[in-house]
Amino acid sequence: MTVPQTMLAAYIRATGGVEQIEVGRLPTPVPGPTDVLVRMGLSDVNHVDLFVRSGAYRTHTPFPFVLGRDLVGTVAATGPGVTEFAPGDRVWCNSLGHGGRQGAFAEYAVAAADRVYPLPAGVSADAAAPVLHAAATAHIGLFREARLAPGETVLVGGAGGAVGSAVVQLAAAGGARVVATSSRHDVAWCTESGAAAVIPYDAEGFDEQVRAAAPDGYDVWWDNSGRHDFEATLPLMRAGGRVVVMAGLGAAPVLPVGALYMRDLSLLGFAISNASVSDLAAAAKVINAGLASGRLRGRVGATYALADAAKAHAAMESGSVRGRILVRP
């Protein structure tokens, strides 16, 4: 495969609003000894991409800094120390665009070989890209942090979103009973994702319905909305219950300390950006199995060309698109 000397890319020269995003030609990166150069076939926009671009999430961004976390594509070249991949292999990565690693919003991207995973045979880029980041987040939160066990009951708030529906799918696949809350037009999607019960936010007697859906209490609560109504939800938890916190960057909720410690509850905060290579690899095995079987699915709400990367970010920021926002070169 012939690799051009320059490539089209969407990048920033300073953190800030969507107006900081430029699209132009940059030198095509050269893989290091243990790196893989991937020709991008598809990427998407994650909320964390907005935080990195705006500067809300402090991380090393060597300018010009290419945006984008997720990458599905084809190996174009490898460093001399890479033996597990070869040009032409279909692969994916979900940890670019952070920690000094240039991002995926470009015709070519370099990724360390230990952050690159094979795309299962028969799985399209369109099927994989919408779930990579969200499903890895869900896996780490459910199994590394919350230590979810079969037979437990999970309450998933904001279950209609990308991470929320991935949490529902992976928790149900792991043998848990899942109760989801969502907007009314996401009820069918949450049910398809594996929720045993779905309670719309505008349901009459919402709080009573959430309590009645698990009369013995919840083992795990994961609120993707960022509101974190601890006063309402902690009393619904079983003794030893775990609360996963990974949304609501600026939230400052009231925390009823008595309800927390008197019942041995745990608050578990994490960011996938801090995940280790081994954490990501463990998640990747589960993601690939789910993609290969067709059990792990995402929804696509809009697709933008790489040249319209700023519009893709603006759409994510506005919340106007229901489903994942994909970016093609």
C-alpha atoms as a printed R data frame, in Angstrom:
    type eleno elety resid chain resno       x       y      z
1   ATOM     1    CA   MET     A     1   0.000   0.000  0.000
2   ATOM     2    CA   THR     A     2   1.476   3.340 -1.078
3   ATOM     3    CA   VAL     A     3   1.294   5.935  1.691
4   ATOM     4    CA   PRO     A     4   1.189   9.606  0.627
5   ATOM     5    CA   GLN     A     5   3.475  12.145  2.269
6   ATOM     6    CA   THR     A     6   0.572  14.353  3.363
7   ATOM     7    CA   MET     A     7  -2.984  13.661  4.494
8   ATOM     8    CA   LEU     A     8  -6.244  15.475  5.151
9   ATOM     9    CA   ALA     A     9  -6.869  15.952  8.871
10  ATOM    10    CA   ALA     A    10  -9.130  17.814 11.309
11  ATOM    11    CA   TYR     A    11  -7.059  19.411 14.055
12  ATOM    12    CA   ILE     A    12  -6.748  22.299 16.487
13  ATOM    13    CA   ARG     A    13  -3.908  24.729 17.146
14  ATOM    14    CA   ALA     A    14  -5.423  25.867 20.460
15  ATOM    15    CA   THR     A    15  -8.162  24.588 22.736
16  ATOM    16    CA   GLY     A    16 -11.550  26.277 22.607
17  ATOM    17    CA   GLY     A    17 -14.848  26.186 20.730
18  ATOM    18    CA   VAL     A    18 -15.709  24.432 17.489
19  ATOM    19    CA   GLU     A    19 -14.289  27.428 15.624
20  ATOM    20    CA   GLN     A    20 -10.847  26.174 16.623
21  ATOM    21    CA   ILE     A    21 -11.217  23.119 14.380
22  ATOM    22    CA   GLU     A    22  -9.279  23.388 11.141
23  ATOM    23    CA   VAL     A    23  -9.297  20.960  8.232
24  ATOM    24    CA   GLY     A    24  -6.213  20.838  6.036
25  ATOM    25    CA   ARG     A    25  -3.209  18.817  5.046
26  ATOM    26    CA   LEU     A    26  -0.623  17.642  7.537
27  ATOM    27    CA   PRO     A    27   2.404  15.374  7.099
28  ATOM    28    CA   THR     A    28   1.368  11.729  7.193
29  ATOM    29    CA   PRO     A    29   2.695  10.276 10.471
30  ATOM    30    CA   VAL     A    30   5.444   7.679 10.387
31  ATOM    31    CA   PRO     A    31   5.000   4.655 12.666
32  ATOM    32    CA   GLY     A    32   7.619   4.087 15.330
33  ATOM    33    CA   PRO     A    33   9.200   0.689 16.019
34  ATOM    34    CA   THR     A    34   6.122  -0.680 17.834
35  ATOM    35    CA   ASP     A    35   3.446   1.383 16.078
36  ATOM    36    CA   VAL     A    36   0.828   0.706 13.436
37  ATOM    37    CA   LEU     A    37  -0.132   3.192 10.716
38  ATOM    38    CA   VAL     A    38  -3.848   2.832  9.940
39  ATOM    39    CA   ARG     A    39  -5.748   4.220  6.995
40  ATOM    40    CA   MET     A    40  -8.927   5.551  8.590
41  ATOM    41    CA   GLY     A    41 -12.189   4.161  7.285
42  ATOM    42    CA   LEU     A    42 -14.512   5.470  9.986
43  ATOM    43    CA   SER     A    43 -14.417   7.388 13.249
44  ATOM    44    CA   ASP     A    44 -17.008   9.017 15.480
45  ATOM    45    CA   VAL     A    45 -17.480  11.817 17.983
46  ATOM    46    CA   ASN     A    46 -17.454  11.163 21.734
47  ATOM    47    CA   HIS     A    47 -18.301  13.608 24.486
48  ATOM    48    CA   VAL     A    48 -14.723  13.341 25.724
49  ATOM    49    CA   ASP     A    49 -13.562  14.633 22.327
50  ATOM    50    CA   LEU     A    50 -15.444  17.847 23.062
51  ATOM    51    CA   PHE     A    51 -13.774  18.105 26.468
52  ATOM    52    CA   VAL     A    52 -10.308  17.639 24.953
53  ATOM    53    CA   ARG     A    53 -10.983  20.168 22.206
54  ATOM    54    CA   SER     A    54 -12.376  22.765 24.611
55  ATOM    55    CA   GLY     A    55  -9.658  22.288 27.214
56  ATOM    56    CA   ALA     A    56 -12.140  21.168 29.883
57  ATOM    57    CA   TYR     A    57 -10.281  17.855 30.078
58  ATOM    58    CA   ARG     A    58  -6.638  18.693 30.678
59  ATOM    59    CA   THR     A    59  -4.391  16.430 28.652
60  ATOM    60    CA   HIS     A    60  -1.254  16.785 26.567
61  ATOM    61    CA   THR     A    61  -2.246  18.130 23.137
62  ATOM    62    CA   PRO     A    62   0.870  18.767 21.020
63  ATOM    63    CA   PHE     A    63  -0.285  21.259 18.382
64  ATOM    64    CA   PRO     A    64  -1.403  20.913 15.691
65  ATOM    65    CA   PHE     A    65  -3.437  18.268 17.504
66  ATOM    66    CA   VAL     A    66  -5.608  15.876 15.509
67  ATOM    67    CA   LEU     A    67  -8.970  15.187 17.147
68  ATOM    68    CA   GLY     A    68 -10.857  11.909 17.498
69  ATOM    69    CA   ARG     A    69 -10.722   8.941 19.833
70  ATOM    70    CA   ASP     A    70 -12.038   5.982 17.815
71  ATOM    71    CA   LEU     A    71 -10.627   4.496 14.630
72  ATOM    72    CA   VAL     A    72 -11.728   1.695 12.329
73  ATOM    73    CA   GLY     A    73  -9.577   1.117  9.282
74  ATOM    74    CA   THR     A    74  -6.924  -0.846  7.443
75  ATOM    75    CA   VAL     A    75  -3.261  -1.270  8.355
76  ATOM    76    CA   ALA     A    76  -1.125   0.702  5.913
77  ATOM    77    CA   ALA     A    77   2.301   0.083  7.469
78  ATOM    78    CA   THR     A    78   3.893  -1.216 10.663
79  ATOM    79    CA   GLY     A    79   7.020  -0.539 12.638
80  ATOM    80    CA   PRO     A    80   9.790  -3.159 12.529
81  ATOM    81    CA   GLY     A    81   8.899  -4.441 16.003
82  ATOM    82    CA   VAL     A    82   5.280  -5.216 15.141
83  ATOM    83    CA   THR     A    83   4.568  -8.859 14.354
84  ATOM    84    CA   GLU     A    84   0.854  -9.210 15.084
85  ATOM    85    CA   PHE     A    85  -0.380  -6.962 12.258
86  ATOM    86    CA   ALA     A    86   0.420  -6.611  8.572
87  ATOM    87    CA   PRO     A    87  -0.617  -4.200  5.818
88  ATOM    88    CA   GLY     A    88  -4.165  -4.897  4.704
89  ATOM    89    CA   ASP     A    89  -5.421  -6.094  8.109
90  ATOM    90    CA   ARG     A    90  -8.744  -4.602  9.251
91  ATOM    91    CA   VAL     A    91  -8.314  -3.157 12.720
92  ATOM    92    CA   TRP     A    92  -9.715  -0.762 15.294
93  ATOM    93    CA   CYS     A    93  -8.526   1.431 18.161
94  ATOM    94    CA   ASN     A    94 -10.426   3.461 20.770
95  ATOM    95    CA   SER     A    95  -7.769   5.367 22.704
96  ATOM    96    CA   LEU     A    96  -6.353   8.005 20.365
97  ATOM    97    CA   GLY     A    97  -6.697  11.781 20.710
98  ATOM    98    CA   HIS     A    98  -5.590  11.892 24.351
99  ATOM    99    CA   GLY     A    99  -2.444  11.878 26.458
100 ATOM   100    CA   GLY     A   100  -0.323  13.245 23.604
101 ATOM   101    CA   ARG     A   101  -1.551  10.579 21.178
102 ATOM   102    CA   GLN     A   102  -2.673  12.223 17.945
103 ATOM   103    CA   GLY     A   103  -6.272  11.482 17.018
104 ATOM   104    CA   ALA     A   104  -8.285   9.606 14.428
105 ATOM   105    CA   PHE     A   105  -9.804  12.487 12.444
106 ATOM   106    CA   ALA     A   106  -7.351  12.077  9.588
107 ATOM   107    CA   GLU     A   107  -6.837   9.928  6.537
108 ATOM   108    CA   TYR     A   108  -4.051   8.134  8.435
109 ATOM   109    CA   ALA     A   109  -3.365   7.692 12.138
110 ATOM   110    CA   VAL     A   110  -0.576   6.096 14.129
111 ATOM   111    CA   ALA     A   111  -1.423   3.928 17.112
112 ATOM   112    CA   ALA     A   112   0.717   1.840 19.419
113 ATOM   113    CA   ALA     A   113   0.319  -1.811 18.460
114 ATOM   114    CA   ASP     A   114  -0.874  -2.741 21.965
115 ATOM   115    CA   ARG     A   115  -3.824  -0.347 21.541
116 ATOM   116    CA   VAL     A   116  -4.862  -1.829 18.185
117 ATOM   117    CA   TYR     A   117  -7.230  -4.792 17.858
118 ATOM   118    CA   PRO     A   118  -8.295  -6.933 14.882
119 ATOM   119    CA   LEU     A   119 -11.762  -6.289 13.510
120 ATOM   120    CA   PRO     A   120 -13.643  -9.598 13.449
121 ATOM   121    CA   ALA     A   121 -14.271 -11.105 10.034
122 ATOM   122    CA   GLY     A   122 -17.607 -10.135  8.600
123 ATOM   123    CA   VAL     A   123 -18.043  -7.095 10.873
124 ATOM   124    CA   SER     A   124 -18.400  -3.811  9.009
125 ATOM   125    CA   ALA     A   125 -16.813  -0.543 10.084
126 ATOM   126    CA   ASP     A   126 -20.338   0.895 10.324
127 ATOM   127    CA   ALA     A   127 -21.286  -1.763 12.877
128 ATOM   128    CA   ALA     A   128 -18.105  -1.385 14.926
129 ATOM   129    CA   ALA     A   129 -17.473   2.367 15.093
130 ATOM   130    CA   PRO     A   130 -20.634   3.315 17.044
131 ATOM   131    CA   VAL     A   131 -19.839   0.980 19.958
132 ATOM   132    CA   LEU     A   132 -16.054   0.972 20.490
133 ATOM   133    CA   HIS     A   133 -15.601   3.747 23.041
134 ATOM   134    CA   ALA     A   134 -18.972   3.316 24.746
135 ATOM   135    CA   ALA     A   135 -18.666  -0.447 25.141
136 ATOM   136    CA   ALA     A   136 -15.145  -0.228 26.537
137 ATOM   137    CA   THR     A   137 -16.394   2.340 29.046
138 ATOM   138    CA   ALA     A   138 -19.281   0.058 29.976
139 ATOM   139    CA   HIS     A   139 -17.041  -2.981 30.385
140 ATOM   140    CA   ILE     A   140 -14.508  -1.240 32.614
141 ATOM   141    CA   GLY     A   141 -17.211   0.343 34.758
142 ATOM   142    CA   LEU     A   142 -19.266  -2.812 35.183
143 ATOM   143    CA   PHE     A   143 -16.557  -5.395 35.664
144 ATOM   144    CA   ARG     A   144 -13.392  -3.677 36.872
145 ATOM   145    CA   GLU     A   145 -15.083  -1.041 39.024
146 ATOM   146    CA   ALA     A   146 -18.496  -2.420 40.053
147 ATOM   147    CA   ARG     A   147 -17.423  -6.095 39.983
148 ATOM   148    CA   LEU     A   148 -20.793  -7.060 38.548
149 ATOM   149    CA   ALA     A   149 -21.834 -10.659 39.212
150 ATOM   150    CA   PRO     A   150 -24.503 -12.790 37.501
151 ATOM   151    CA   GLY     A   151 -27.900 -12.503 39.155
152 ATOM   152    CA   GLU     A   152 -27.379  -8.951 40.408
153 ATOM   153    CA   THR     A   153 -29.733  -6.093 39.585
154 ATOM   154    CA   VAL     A   154 -28.489  -2.973 37.812
155 ATOM   155    CA   LEU     A   155 -30.203   0.408 37.501
156 ATOM   156    CA   VAL     A   156 -29.055   2.271 34.392
157 ATOM   157    CA   GLY     A   157 -30.014   5.930 34.129
158 ATOM   158    CA   GLY     A   158 -29.764   7.613 30.755
159 ATOM   159    CA   ALA     A   159 -29.955   4.181 29.156
160 ATOM   160    CA   GLY     A   160 -30.821   5.456 25.683
161 ATOM   161    CA   GLY     A   161 -27.417   7.019 25.049
162 ATOM   162    CA   ALA     A   162 -24.308   5.361 23.652
163 ATOM   163    CA   VAL     A   163 -22.720   4.458 26.989
164 ATOM   164    CA   GLY     A   164 -26.065   3.788 28.644
165 ATOM   165    CA   SER     A   165 -27.196   1.276 26.045
166 ATOM   166    CA   ALA     A   166 -23.759  -0.381 26.078
167 ATOM   167    CA   VAL     A   167 -24.075  -0.744 29.861
168 ATOM   168    CA   VAL     A   168 -27.500  -2.335 29.402
169 ATOM   169    CA   GLN     A   169 -26.211  -4.745 26.735
170 ATOM   170    CA   LEU     A   170 -23.082  -5.834 28.607
171 ATOM   171    CA   ALA     A   171 -24.811  -6.105 31.982
172 ATOM   172    CA   ALA     A   172 -27.596  -8.245 30.500
173 ATOM   173    CA   ALA     A   173 -25.054 -10.397 28.673
174 ATOM   174    CA   GLY     A   174 -23.226 -10.810 31.983
175 ATOM   175    CA   GLY     A   175 -26.283 -12.345 33.605
176 ATOM   176    CA   ALA     A   176 -27.588  -9.292 35.439
177 ATOM   177    CA   ARG     A   177 -31.177  -8.086 35.554
178 ATOM   178    CA   VAL     A   178 -31.280  -4.561 34.157
179 ATOM   179    CA   VAL     A   179 -33.768  -1.800 34.939
180 ATOM   180    CA   ALA     A   180 -33.374   1.205 32.659
181 ATOM   181    CA   THR     A   181 -34.637   4.768 32.726
182 ATOM   182    CA   SER     A   182 -34.775   6.785 29.526
183 ATOM   183    CA   SER     A   183 -36.778   9.222 27.470
184 ATOM   184    CA   ARG     A   184 -40.003   7.726 26.175
185 ATOM   185    CA   HIS     A   185 -38.816   7.454 22.569
186 ATOM   186    CA   ASP     A   186 -35.841   5.338 23.712
187 ATOM   187    CA   VAL     A   187 -37.939   2.702 25.509
188 ATOM   188    CA   ALA     A   188 -37.964   0.282 22.568
189 ATOM   189    CA   TRP     A   189 -34.192   0.632 22.046
190 ATOM   190    CA   CYS     A   190 -33.488  -0.045 25.731
191 ATOM   191    CA   THR     A   191 -35.732  -3.105 25.632
192 ATOM   192    CA   GLU     A   192 -33.944  -4.380 22.511
193 ATOM   193    CA   SER     A   193 -30.644  -3.816 24.320
194 ATOM   194    CA   GLY     A   194 -31.682  -6.227 27.067
195 ATOM   195    CA   ALA     A   195 -33.412  -4.221 29.779
196 ATOM   196    CA   ALA     A   196 -35.950  -6.259 31.747
197 ATOM   197    CA   ALA     A   197 -37.861  -3.087 32.595
198 ATOM   198    CA   VAL     A   198 -37.707   0.424 31.134
199 ATOM   199    CA   ILE     A   199 -39.221   3.407 32.942
200 ATOM   200    CA   PRO     A   200 -39.640   6.649 30.965
201 ATOM   201    CA   TYR     A   201 -38.602   9.837 32.735
202 ATOM   202    CA   ASP     A   202 -42.089  11.300 32.286
203 ATOM   203    CA   ALA     A   203 -43.881   8.228 33.643
204 ATOM   204    CA   GLU     A   204 -46.496   8.929 36.279
205 ATOM   205    CA   GLY     A   205 -45.075   8.041 39.693
206 ATOM   206    CA   PHE     A   206 -41.566   7.678 38.253
207 ATOM   207    CA   ASP     A   207 -39.812   7.288 41.623
208 ATOM   208    CA   GLU     A   208 -42.327   4.714 42.801
209 ATOM   209    CA   GLN     A   209 -41.935   2.725 39.581
210 ATOM   210    CA   VAL     A   210 -38.144   2.689 39.932
211 ATOM   211    CA   ARG     A   211 -38.494   1.395 43.498
212 ATOM   212    CA   ALA     A   212 -41.109  -1.191 42.530
213 ATOM   213    CA   ALA     A   213 -38.955  -2.535 39.672
214 ATOM   214    CA   ALA     A   214 -36.465  -3.871 42.249
215 ATOM   215    CA   PRO     A   215 -38.254  -4.240 45.583
216 ATOM   216    CA   ASP     A   216 -35.206  -5.908 47.133
217 ATOM   217    CA   GLY     A   217 -32.940  -3.089 46.007
218 ATOM   218    CA   TYR     A   218 -30.271  -2.497 43.370
219 ATOM   219    CA   ASP     A   219 -26.739  -3.858 43.469
220 ATOM   220    CA   VAL     A   220 -25.313  -1.382 40.936
221 ATOM   221    CA   TRP     A   221 -26.491   2.072 39.899
222 ATOM   222    CA   TRP     A   222 -24.987   3.764 36.841
223 ATOM   223    CA   ASP     A   223 -26.359   7.201 35.951
224 ATOM   224    CA   ASN     A   224 -25.191   8.400 32.549
225 ATOM   225    CA   SER     A   225 -27.117  11.665 32.740
226 ATOM   226    CA   GLY     A   226 -24.598  13.384 35.016
227 ATOM   227    CA   ARG     A   227 -27.325  14.537 37.415
228 ATOM   228    CA   HIS     A   228 -26.499  12.020 40.162
229 ATOM   229    CA   ASP     A   229 -29.543  12.322 42.408
230 ATOM   230    CA   PHE     A   230 -27.945  10.530 45.333
231 ATOM   231    CA   GLU     A   231 -30.707  11.583 47.739
232 ATOM   232    CA   ALA     A   232 -33.319   9.719 45.704
233 ATOM   233    CA   THR     A   233 -31.262   6.733 44.613
234 ATOM   234    CA   LEU     A   234 -28.930   5.713 47.444
235 ATOM   235    CA   PRO     A   235 -31.888   4.570 49.607
236 ATOM   236    CA   LEU     A   236 -32.801   2.174 46.773
237 ATOM   237    CA   MET     A   237 -29.463   0.360 46.948
238 ATOM   238    CA   ARG     A   238 -28.869  -2.977 48.622
239 ATOM   239    CA   ALA     A   239 -26.257  -3.206 51.350
240 ATOM   240    CA   GLY     A   240 -22.881  -3.373 49.670
241 ATOM   241    CA   GLY     A   241 -24.208  -1.708 46.533
242 ATOM   242    CA   ARG     A   242 -21.939   0.123 44.109
243 ATOM   243    CA   VAL     A   243 -22.552   3.437 42.375
244 ATOM   244    CA   VAL     A   244 -20.610   4.132 39.159
245 ATOM   245    CA   VAL     A   245 -19.765   7.792 38.563
246 ATOM   246    CA   MET     A   246 -18.357   8.793 35.164
247 ATOM   247    CA   ALA     A   247 -20.521  11.654 33.862
248 ATOM   248    CA   GLY     A   248 -21.340  15.202 34.925
249 ATOM   249    CA   LEU     A   249 -17.998  16.998 34.706
250 ATOM   250    CA   GLY     A   250 -19.347  20.103 36.439
251 ATOM   251    CA   ALA     A   251 -21.946  18.449 38.668
252 ATOM   252    CA   ALA     A   252 -21.939  19.104 42.424
253 ATOM   253    CA   PRO     A   253 -24.754  16.915 43.799
254 ATOM   254    CA   VAL     A   254 -25.819  16.579 47.423
255 ATOM   255    CA   LEU     A   255 -24.356  13.437 48.985
256 ATOM   256    CA   PRO     A   256 -26.302  11.903 51.914
257 ATOM   257    CA   VAL     A   257 -23.326  10.503 53.765
258 ATOM   258    CA   GLY     A   258 -25.389   8.485 56.221
259 ATOM   259    CA   ALA     A   259 -27.126   6.539 53.468
260 ATOM   260    CA   LEU     A   260 -23.699   5.820 51.999
261 ATOM   261    CA   TYR     A   261 -21.702   4.495 54.912
262 ATOM   262    CA   MET     A   262 -24.431   2.976 57.049
263 ATOM   263    CA   ARG     A   263 -25.132   0.455 54.277
264 ATOM   264    CA   ASP     A   264 -21.590  -0.149 53.031
265 ATOM   265    CA   LEU     A   265 -22.223   1.535 49.686
266 ATOM   266    CA   SER     A   266 -19.357   2.539 47.382
267 ATOM   267    CA   LEU     A   267 -18.986   5.447 44.971
268 ATOM   268    CA   LEU     A   268 -16.732   4.397 42.093
269 ATOM   269    CA   GLY     A   269 -15.432   7.183 39.898
270 ATOM   270    CA   PHE     A   270 -13.454   6.445 36.763
271 ATOM   271    CA   ALA     A   271 -12.572   7.815 33.330
272 ATOM   272    CA   ILE     A   272 -11.784   5.500 30.449
273 ATOM   273    CA   SER     A   273  -9.026   7.930 29.451
274 ATOM   274    CA   ASN     A   274  -7.096   6.660 32.481
275 ATOM   275    CA   ALA     A   275  -7.585   2.989 31.607
276 ATOM   276    CA   SER     A   276  -4.483   0.856 31.304
277 ATOM   277    CA   VAL     A   277  -3.523  -1.016 28.157
278 ATOM   278    CA   SER     A   278  -4.522  -4.270 29.867
279 ATOM   279    CA   ASP     A   279  -7.937  -2.835 30.837
280 ATOM   280    CA   LEU     A   280  -8.556  -1.809 27.230
281 ATOM   281    CA   ALA     A   281  -7.384  -5.177 25.908
282 ATOM   282    CA   ALA     A   282  -9.753  -7.045 28.241
283 ATOM   283    CA   ALA     A   283 -12.612  -4.847 27.071
284 ATOM   284    CA   ALA     A   284 -11.592  -5.361 23.435
285 ATOM   285    CA   LYS     A   285 -12.009  -9.146 23.743
286 ATOM   286    CA   VAL     A   286 -15.563  -8.696 24.960
287 ATOM   287    CA   ILE     A   287 -16.300  -6.059 22.325
288 ATOM   288    CA   ASN     A   288 -15.012  -8.268 19.506
289 ATOM   289    CA   ALA     A   289 -17.059 -11.217 20.742
290 ATOM   290    CA   GLY     A   290 -20.167  -9.034 20.903
291 ATOM   291    CA   LEU     A   291 -19.555  -7.605 17.438
292 ATOM   292    CA   ALA     A   292 -18.919 -11.041 15.935
293 ATOM   293    CA   SER     A   293 -22.129 -12.442 17.431
294 ATOM   294    CA   GLY     A   294 -24.198  -9.381 16.575
295 ATOM   295    CA   ARG     A   295 -25.241  -8.938 20.210
296 ATOM   296    CA   LEU     A   296 -23.352  -5.658 20.651
297 ATOM   297    CA   ARG     A   297 -24.988  -2.897 18.666
298 ATOM   298    CA   GLY     A   298 -25.093   0.869 18.455
299 ATOM   299    CA   ARG     A   299 -27.355   3.419 16.815
300 ATOM   300    CA   VAL     A   300 -26.149   5.876 14.184
301 ATOM   301    CA   GLY     A   301 -27.794   9.278 14.145
302 ATOM   302    CA   ALA     A   302 -25.710  11.171 11.569
303 ATOM   303    CA   THR     A   303 -22.638  10.831  9.379
304 ATOM   304    CA   TYR     A   304 -20.292  13.675  8.433
305 ATOM   305    CA   ALA     A   305 -17.366  13.949  6.081
306 ATOM   306    CA   LEU     A   306 -13.978  14.638  7.636
307 ATOM   307    CA   ALA     A   307 -14.095  18.082  6.025
308 ATOM   308    CA   ASP     A   308 -17.156  18.806  8.186
309 ATOM   309    CA   ALA     A   309 -15.559  17.813 11.495
310 ATOM   310    CA   ALA     A   310 -16.560  21.120 13.099
311 ATOM   311    CA   LYS     A   311 -20.202  20.463 12.176
312 ATOM   312    CA   ALA     A   312 -19.940  16.993 13.708
313 ATOM   313    CA   HIS     A   313 -18.624  18.477 16.973
314 ATOM   314    CA   ALA     A   314 -21.332  21.137 16.941
315 ATOM   315    CA   ALA     A   315 -24.011  18.494 16.465
316 ATOM   316    CA   MET     A   316 -22.714  16.522 19.452
317 ATOM   317    CA   GLU     A   317 -22.523  19.676 21.540
318 ATOM   318    CA   SER     A   318 -26.085  20.708 20.709
319 ATOM   319    CA   GLY     A   319 -27.554  17.322 21.560
320 ATOM   320    CA   SER     A   320 -29.630  17.539 18.386
321 ATOM   321    CA   VAL     A   321 -28.647  14.077 17.080
322 ATOM   322    CA   ARG     A   322 -30.061  10.901 18.609
323 ATOM   323    CA   GLY     A   323 -27.513   8.158 18.037
324 ATOM   324    CA   ARG     A   324 -23.819   8.136 17.284
325 ATOM   325    CA   ILE     A   325 -22.215  10.722 15.044
326 ATOM   326    CA   LEU     A   326 -19.852   9.089 12.570
327 ATOM   327    CA   VAL     A   327 -17.037  10.730 10.596
328 ATOM   328    CA   ARG     A   328 -15.737   9.410  7.273
329 ATOM   329    CA   PRO     A   329 -12.548  10.501  5.494
